[in-house]
Amino acid sequence: GAMLLVLFKIEPVMALRPLIVLVLVQGVTAGIKLFYRKERPSPEKHNGSFLRKWSSQILPSIHSARAAALALITLYLFPSDKPLIALSALLAVCVGLSRIYLKKHDWADVLGGFATGAVIAALVMLT
């Protein structure tokens, strides 16, 4: 989010692809949840509400998908900034591990999120 705001301020056209990536990541992961049902490792109460029930479905991890997408966006936008690339990759890993630690996701959910975010980011940023 903050990276996009800075990019829009500096170079609005440069921010368009990252914005498209994040919108697609949100849409694709949300769409997958409509067709694939899987409870969280620590089930959440959803009281019959469609939105609560839908948000309690977990594959893939949207947080992990966004983190992987942002790491690849960083690689694409700043290819020579090795410390920034390493930091964004480390943050993506930390996001995935935190989702497992908090019992919101298991390994498959996080890896599925990483794969989803990485594929979408690669397709958009490299075209």
Secondary structure, 3 states (H helix, E strand, C coil): CHHHHHHHHHCHHHHHHHHHHHHHHHHHHHHHHHHCCCCCCCCCCCCCCHHHHHHCCCCCCHHHHHHHHHHHHHHHHCCCCHHHHHHHHHHHHHHHHHHHHCCCCCHHHHHHHHHHHHHHHHHHHCC
